[in-house]
Amino acid sequence: MVVGSFSVQYKYWREHSAAGIAAALYRWQMEEEKEVLLKGKKRALQLLERKDYSRKELSDRLKKDGYAQELTEQIMEYLDSFHYLDDARVAGSYIRVRKGQKSRRELEYLLKQKGIGEEEIERALEENYCNEDGSSQEEIAIRRQLRKFHADENALEELTYEEKQKLAAKLYRKGFEPDAIRRVLCM
């Protein structure tokens, strides 16, 4: 039997026994599942072409695109077999790109939201959240945040204690370490 349109298959099923119909239906379902799996693999590879995804992010994205849980797991196994998914690599690149803008605590939180394990996050932070010239990455990020708040570094000495306290509170809410905030604000 050639798999074609539904009407051709229906005519075939009408003409044959119940066992034959069940077998034909099973073959048809298996072929459909293979096609859907192939489409899912292609979709996952298209997504990975544009951006590195963590396992959880990619799984959620595939589910959002309408792929079933079982099918998503098969796609993930396929991607793992070629080492296309690596949460440690995702964490490292995420930290390298954002380390001058976000606090260490905020980066940890964001990576946990992406479904990356705590061990991988800690390892990536140790490897990527340090600066070659010895200055604290936290302090660099604080200075960048101060520019966003329109507080020039040269004008910090002119700020009153209350204004510095307000800036420190904003920075603390962003997740920066209190010691680093005090060093930068000269408090």
VOBA-1610 file (N, C-alpha, C; in pm, whole numbers, padded with zeros to 5 digits, always signed):
BEGIN
Met+00084-00117+00000Met+00000+00000+00000Met+00089+00124+00000Val+00059+00216-00084Val+00132+00342-00092Val+00065+00440+00002Val+00146+00502+00087Val+00090+00600+00179Val+00062+00726+00100Gly-00063+00762+00095Gly-00103+00879+00018Gly-00204+00958+00096Ser-00301+01005+00024Ser-00404+01085+00090Ser-00491+00996+00178Phe-00563+01059+00265Phe-00647+00986+00359Phe-00758+00909+00286Ser-00813+00967+00180Ser-00923+00901+00109Ser-00877+00770+00045Val-00755+00765-00009Val-00703+00641-00067Val-00687+00537+00042Gln-00636+00578+00157Gln-00618+00485+00268Gln-00754+00437+00319Tyr-00852+00523+00322Tyr-00984+00485+00370Tyr-01047+00379+00279Lys-01032+00399+00149Lys-01084+00299+00055Lys-01016+00164+00077Tyr-00886+00169+00102Tyr-00812+00047+00127Tyr-00863-00021+00254Trp-00884+00056+00360Trp-00929+00000+00487Trp-01070-00060+00476Arg-01156+00005+00398Arg-01292-00047+00382Arg-01292-00184+00319Glu-01195-00208+00232Glu-01192-00331+00156Glu-01125-00446+00231His-01063-00423+00343His-00987-00527+00412His-01043-00555+00551Ser-00991-00657+00611Ser-01039-00701+00742Ser-00998-00604+00852Ala-01053-00628+00971Ala-01023-00543+01087Ala-00875-00553+01124Ala-00817-00672+01116Ala-00675-00688+01150Ala-00588-00612+01050Gly-00625-00619+00925Gly-00551-00548+00822Gly-00562-00398+00841Ile-00679-00354+00879Ile-00701-00211+00904Ile-00615-00165+01021Ala-00613-00243+01129Ala-00534-00208+01247Ala-00386-00201+01212Ala-00338-00298+01133Ala-00197-00299+01095Ala-00165-00179+01006Ala-00252-00149+00914Ala-00229-00034+00826Ala-00230+00097+00905Leu-00324+00107+00998Leu-00331+00226+01082Leu-00206+00240+01166Tyr-00154+00131+01221Tyr-00032+00134+01300Tyr+00087+00180+01216Arg+00099+00124+01094Arg+00209+00165+01005Arg+00199+00313+00972Trp+00078+00358+00947Trp+00057+00498+00913Trp+00095+00589+01032Gln+00057+00548+01153Gln+00092+00626+01272Gln+00243+00630+01293Met+00310+00517+01271Met+00455+00511+01288Met+00524+00604+01189Glu+00477+00606+01066Glu+00535+00695+00966Glu+00511+00841+01003Glu+00392+00870+01054Glu+00361+01006+01099Glu+00453+01047+01215Glu+00476+00957+01310Glu+00563+00986+01423Glu+00706+01012+01378Lys+00752+00933+01280Lys+00887+00954+01227Lys+00898+01091+01162Glu+00795+01131+01087Glu+00796+01262+01023Glu+00796+01375+01126Val+00715+01359+01228Val+00708+01461+01333Val+00841+01468+01408Leu+00902+01354+01436Leu+01032+01351+01503Leu+01138+01421+01417Leu+01138+01394+01289Leu+01232+01458+01198Leu+01212+01610+01196Lys+01085+01652+01191Lys+01056+01796+01194Lys+01102+01857+01326Gly+01082+01785+01435Gly+01125+01833+01566Gly+01276+01849+01575Lys+01349+01751+01520Lys+01495+01761+01519Lys+01541+01881+01437Lys+01478+01899+01322Lys+01513+02014+01238Lys+01484+02145+01310Arg+01370+02152+01377Arg+01332+02273+01450Arg+01432+02303+01561Ala+01472+02199+01635Ala+01569+02217+01743Ala+01703+02266+01687Leu+01746+02211+01576Leu+01872+02254+01516Leu+01863+02397+01465Gln+01747+02435+01411Gln+01728+02575+01368Gln+01739+02669+01487Leu+01679+02632+01598Leu+01686+02715+01718Leu+01830+02727+01768Leu+01903+02616+01767Leu+02041+02617+01815Leu+02136+02690+01721Glu+02099+02706+01596Glu+02181+02783+01503Glu+02189+02929+01545Arg+02079+02980+01596Arg+02070+03122+01629Arg+02122+03156+01768Lys+02110+03061+01862Lys+02140+03092+02001Lys+02169+02963+02076Asp+02258+02971+02175Asp+02281+02859+02264Asp+02166+02850+02363Tyr+02105+02735+02374Tyr+01996+02713+02468Tyr+02041+02615+02574Ser+01995+02634+02696Ser+02014+02531+02798Ser+01913+02420+02768Arg+01933+02307+02835Arg+01842+02193+02812Arg+01698+02233+02843Lys+01678+02299+02956Lys+01543+02337+02998Lys+01481+02437+02900Glu+01559+02536+02859Glu+01507+02637+02765Glu+01463+02574+02634Leu+01547+02485+02580Leu+01514+02422+02452Leu+01393+02331+02467Ser+01389+02257+02575Ser+01274+02169+02600Ser+01146+02251+02610Asp+01150+02360+02685Asp+01032+02446+02698Asp+00992+02506+02564Arg+01090+02544+02486Arg+01061+02604+02355Arg+00995+02503+02261Leu+01045+02379+02263Leu+00985+02275+02179Leu+00843+02243+02223Lys+00822+02241+02354Lys+00686+02217+02405Lys+00593+02331+02364Lys+00646+02452+02367Lys+00567+02568+02325Lys+00531+02558+02177Asp+00621+02500+02099Asp+00596+02483+01956Asp+00501+02367+01927Gly+00458+02296+02032Gly+00356+02193+02014Gly+00406+02049+02013Tyr+00531+02027+02048Tyr+00584+01890+02050Tyr+00553+01827+02185Ala+00515+01700+02184Ala+00479+01628+02306Ala+00603+01602+02392Gln+00581+01576+02519Gln+00690+01551+02615Gln+00779+01436+02570Glu+00716+01325+02529Glu+00791+01207+02486Glu+00877+01238+02363Leu+00820+01312+02271Leu+00892+01349+02150Leu+01007+01445+02182Thr+00982+01536+02273Thr+01085+01632+02315Thr+01204+01559+02377Glu+01176+01457+02458Glu+01283+01378+02518Glu+01366+01307+02412Gln+01301+01253+02308Gln+01374+01188+02199Gln+01463+01288+02126Ile+01410+01408+02105Ile+01489+01512+02037Ile+01610+01549+02122Met+01589+01561+02254Met+01701+01595+02344Met+01808+01487+02343Glu+01768+01361+02342Glu+01864+01251+02335Glu+01945+01259+02205Tyr+01877+01290+02096Tyr+01945+01305+01967Tyr+02049+01417+01974Leu+02011+01531+02029Leu+02102+01645+02039Leu+02218+01615+02134Asp+02190+01541+02241Asp+02296+01501+02334Asp+02397+01408+02268Ser+02350+01323+02180Ser+02440+01228+02114Ser+02545+01300+02030Phe+02515+01421+01985Phe+02611+01500+01907Phe+02674+01612+01989His+02646+01616+02120His+02699+01716+02213His+02660+01859+02173Tyr+02539+01874+02122Tyr+02490+02007+02086Tyr+02439+02084+02207Leu+02403+02013+02313Leu+02353+02078+02435Leu+02460+02068+02543Asp+02499+02184+02596Asp+02600+02188+02701Asp+02568+02305+02793Asp+02509+02276+02908Asp+02469+02381+03001Asp+02589+02459+03054Ala+02702+02393+03072Ala+02822+02462+03122Ala+02868+02567+03021Arg+02864+02533+02893Arg+02904+02629+02789Arg+02806+02746+02784Val+02678+02718+02798Val+02577+02823+02798Val+02600+02917+02916Ala+02625+02861+03034Ala+02648+02942+03153Ala+02772+03029+03137Gly+02879+02971+03086Gly+03003+03047+03067Gly+02987+03163+02971Ser+02923+03139+02859Ser+02906+03248+02761Ser+02809+03353+02814Tyr+02707+03312+02886Tyr+02610+03407+02944Tyr+02681+03499+03044Ile+02767+03442+03126Ile+02840+03521+03226Ile+02939+03615+03158Arg+03013+03566+03059Arg+03111+03652+02991Arg+03047+03773+02927Val+02928+03755+02871Val+02861+03866+02803Val+02804+03967+02903Arg+02755+03919+03017Arg+02682+04007+03109Arg+02756+04040+03238Lys+02880+03996+03255Lys+02947+04015+03383Lys+02975+04161+03416Gly+02985+04247+03319Gly+03008+04388+03346Gly+02881+04466+03371Gln+02766+04400+03359Gln+02638+04469+03373Gln+02557+04420+03491Lys+02581+04298+03534Lys+02497+04236+03637Lys+02583+04191+03753Ser+02520+04185+03869Ser+02590+04136+03987Ser+02603+03985+03980Arg+02695+03934+04060Arg+02716+03790+04065Arg+02588+03719+04109Arg+02520+03775+04207Arg+02397+03716+04258Arg+02288+03716+04151Glu+02279+03825+04077Glu+02177+03834+03971Glu+02206+03734+03859Leu+02335+03719+03825Leu+02372+03620+03723Leu+02335+03479+03769Glu+02363+03449+03896Glu+02325+03318+03950Glu+02176+03293+03936Tyr+02098+03393+03974Tyr+01952+03380+03967Tyr+01905+03358+03823Leu+01958+03437+03731Leu+01916+03425+03591Leu+01953+03289+03532Leu+02070+03238+03569Leu+02112+03107+03518Leu+02026+02995+03578Lys+01985+03010+03703Lys+01895+02911+03762Lys+01761+02913+03689Gln+01717+03031+03647Gln+01593+03042+03572Gln+01603+02970+03438Lys+01723+02963+03383Lys+01744+02894+03257Lys+01753+02742+03276Gly+01749+02697+03401Gly+01750+02553+03428Gly+01889+02494+03438Ile+01989+02576+03462Ile+02126+02528+03473Ile+02154+02491+03618Gly+02221+02380+03639Gly+02249+02328+03773Gly+02343+02417+03852Glu+02334+02407+03984Glu+02414+02493+04072Glu+02564+02468+04058Glu+02603+02343+04041Glu+02746+02311+04025Glu+02801+02377+03899Glu+02727+02367+03790Glu+02772+02428+03664Glu+02777+02579+03675Ile+02682+02638+03747Ile+02680+02783+03766Ile+02803+02826+03845Glu+02830+02758+03955Glu+02946+02793+04039Glu+03076+02781+03960Arg+03090+02672+03886Arg+03212+02651+03806Arg+03227+02762+03702Ala+03117+02797+03635Ala+03122+02901+03532Ala+03152+03038+03594Leu+03098+03065+03712Leu+03127+03193+03778Leu+03273+03201+03819Glu+03328+03092+03871Glu+03469+03090+03910Glu+03560+03113+03789Glu+03524+03053+03677Glu+03609+03064+03558Glu+03593+03198+03485Asn+03474+03257+03490Asn+03446+03372+03404Asn+03417+03503+03476Tyr+03398+03503+03607Tyr+03361+03626+03675Tyr+03479+03686+03749Cys+03592+03690+03683Cys+03709+03757+03738Cys+03769+03843+03628Asn+03849+03940+03668Asn+03906+04034+03572Asn+04057+04019+03570Glu+04118+04036+03454Glu+04261+04016+03440Glu+04343+04123+03512Asp+04292+04247+03518Asp+04370+04355+03578Asp+04355+04365+03729Gly+04285+04271+03790Gly+04276+04267+03935Gly+04158+04342+03993Ser+04093+04427+03915Ser+03978+04499+03969Ser+03859+04406+03974Ser+03774+04433+04067Ser+03657+04347+04088Ser+03557+04367+03976Gln+03508+04258+03924Gln+03406+04264+03820Gln+03280+04328+03877Glu+03257+04305+04005Glu+03142+04362+04074Glu+03151+04516+04071Glu+03269+04568+04097Glu+03287+04714+04099Glu+03269+04775+03960Ile+03314+04705+03860Ile+03295+04752+03722Ile+03146+04757+03690Ala+03074+04655+03729Ala+02930+04651+03704Ala+02858+04761+03783Ile+02905+04788+03904Ile+02844+04895+03984Ile+02865+05029+03916Arg+02986+05054+03867Arg+03013+05181+03798Arg+02925+05196+03673Arg+02905+05086+03603Arg+02819+05088+03486Arg+02674+05119+03526Gln+02629+05060+03635Gln+02494+05088+03685Gln+02482+05234+03730Leu+02585+05288+03791Leu+02582+05428+03833Leu+02565+05521+03713Arg+02630+05486+03602Arg+02610+05566+03481Arg+02466+05560+03434Lys+02402+05446+03451Lys+02260+05436+03416Lys+02174+05525+03505Phe+02214+05537+03632Phe+02140+05621+03726Phe+02178+05768+03712His+02259+05801+03610His+02304+05938+03583His+02390+05993+03695Ala+02467+05908+03755Ala+02558+05953+03859Ala+02700+05935+03808Asp+02762+06045+03769Asp+02899+06042+03718Asp+02995+06008+03831Glu+03100+05932+03801Glu+03196+05893+03904Glu+03263+06014+03968Asn+03291+06117+03889Asn+03355+06237+03942Asn+03261+06313+04034Ala+03132+06300+04011Ala+03034+06373+04091Ala+02997+06298+04218Leu+03054+06181+04241Leu+03020+06103+04360Leu+03062+06175+04488Glu+03176+06247+04483Glu+03221+06318+04602Glu+03126+06431+04640Glu+03057+06485+04541Glu+02967+06597+04565Glu+02831+06553+04619Leu+02800+06426+04611Leu+02671+06377+04659Leu+02665+06380+04812Thr+02548+06408+04863Thr+02530+06405+05008Thr+02523+06259+05053Tyr+02534+06239+05182Tyr+02529+06105+05238Tyr+02394+06039+05207Glu+02285+06114+05212Glu+02151+06060+05185Glu+02139+06016+05039Glu+02196+06095+04947Glu+02192+06059+04804Glu+02274+05933+04779Lys+02388+05923+04847Lys+02469+05801+04833Lys+02394+05680+04889Gln+02320+05703+04998Gln+02243+05595+05057Gln+02134+05546+04960Lys+02071+05640+04889Lys+01968+05602+04792Lys+02029+05521+04678Leu+02146+05567+04630Leu+02214+05492+04523Leu+02255+05354+04573Ala+02305+05347+04694Ala+02347+05219+04752Ala+02227+05125+04763Ala+02113+05178+04803Ala+01992+05095+04815Ala+01950+05041+04679Lys+01956+05124+04574Lys+01922+05078+04439Lys+02016+04965+04397Leu+02145+04986+04424Leu+02244+04885+04383Leu+02227+04756+04463Tyr+02196+04770+04590Tyr+02176+04651+04673Tyr+02056+04570+04624Arg+01950+04641+04585Arg+01832+04572+04532Arg+01864+04502+04401Lys+01964+04550+04329Lys+02006+04485+04204Lys+02090+04361+04232Gly+02131+04340+04360Gly+02203+04219+04395Gly+02352+04237+04414Phe+02402+04359+04417Phe+02545+04382+04436Phe+02583+04365+04582Glu+02706+04327+04605Glu+02758+04306+04740Glu+02772+04441+04811Pro+02732+04448+04938Pro+02741+04574+05013Pro+02883+04629+05023Asp+02982+04540+05040Asp+03121+04587+05050Asp+03166+04654+04920Ala+03131+04596+04808Ala+03170+04655+04679Ala+03099+04788+04658Ile+02974+04797+04700Ile+02899+04923+04686Ile+02967+05031+04769Arg+03004+04999+04893Arg+03070+05098+04980Arg+03204+05143+04923Arg+03280+05048+04865Arg+03410+05085+04806Arg+03391+05184+04690Val+03295+05156+04603Val+03275+05243+04486Val+03219+05379+04527Leu+03125+05380+04620Leu+03063+05505+04662Leu+03143+05581+04767Cys+03254+05524+04812Cys+03340+05586+04914Cys+03260+05619+05039Met+03192+05521+05093Met+03108+05542+05212Met+03179+05493+05336
//
